[in-house]
Amino acid sequence: MRALVLLFLTSTLALTAASCEKIEVAGGTPKCIEKEIREFNQTSSCDDASVSEYWFQNKTVFTFEPGTCGADMATPVYDAKCNRLGSLGGIQGNTKINGEDFSNAEFVRVVWEK
């Protein structure tokens, strides 16, 4: 019986440690974007998923790039308050956010990589 309890506690500790995986997010990233990144880390299936920061339409925006392991996956774009502005790419090949081509965005930095 004691061995079963010890096994249970060890298993629980191991699962808890795995679910609390520490991810590295660049300093200065808004807290709500950090939360979105944690969720994205759990749901993204590609090993090369990333989040980048841009200056676009006079504000900071973040792209959640799903990676290259699938075809026609869209890249959601959020502002610094976690409002979803739209998506780039996907099956439609969209290149515009709020009617403006995203090629006008100025890359700032990568804030997270899987």
ZICOR-V161609 format. One line per field, one symbol per residue. psi: psi as a letter, one per 20 degrees, with the letter a starting at -180 (. if undefined). A space follows every 50 residues. Layout:
BEGIN
psi->???
END
This chain:
BEGIN
psi->ghhggggggggggghghhikppqopqqipqghhgghgggghhipiqikqr pqproplkrprppnoiajirqkpqoqpqrijkppiaqqcahikpjqpkip piiiqopgrpiqp.
END
